[in-house]
Amino acid sequence: MTQKTWELSGEYMESCNCDYLCPCIFTNPQAPATHEHCTALMIYRIDHGHHHEVSLDGLKFALVIRSGRIMSDGGWIFGAVVDETANEAQRQALSAIAGGTAGGPPQMIRDNLVSDFRGIEYHPIEFTADGLRRSTKIPGVLAFAIEGVTSRNRTSEPYYIDNTAHPANRRLALARASNLEVQGFGLALGLAGKGNNGHFAPFAWGA
């Protein structure tokens, strides 16, 4: 078995501007987004990770995506944010992974769907998880807050959608957003109180 160059595992959360439930998730993603564009923000917290001998434990990164009406048609805008607390070796390693040049899901996205790569930036990344609530803030770039959607049986578990083709995990918790803001990578969007789409899940990547 070939040894992997890098491996990451931890937690992910996401929000996009589509109405809940985002049609991309259950149509692979063939159905039109709710609006003219789908703007999706994905934040990843690395609990355990390495690139060769470089430890990436405790770092975070974000992927910022804007597609056209149908995501599978490609032509995406794509940018990445790497945790500014990373040292130089960690920045190089995580930039290669998140920027899509080191294999794994980010490279699959960039090679097949992206036409406008807008680079990698370094900023502090907040990642807060409290029960069913998740929130993030990257100053000058993005912010959102989501909460898992529960059923009337009053359990503390959210609804899930399973067997998806999502790059983070095949099984995603369903959530709705209380706010979503994007100011970075030439994008501008602000939503508040719309209940737009969100997800969260563990993730594990490697290449």
ABEGO torsion letter per residue (X at the ends): XBBBABBBBEBBBBBBABBOBBAAAAAOBABBBABABBBBBBBBBBABBBBEABBABGBBBBBBBBBBABAAAEGBBBBBBBBAABBAAAAAAAAAAAAGAAEEAAAAAAAAABABBAEBBBBBBBBBBBEABBBBBBBGABBBBBBBBBBAAGBABBBBBBGBABAABABBBBBBBABBBBABGGBBBBBBGAGBBBBBBBBBBBX
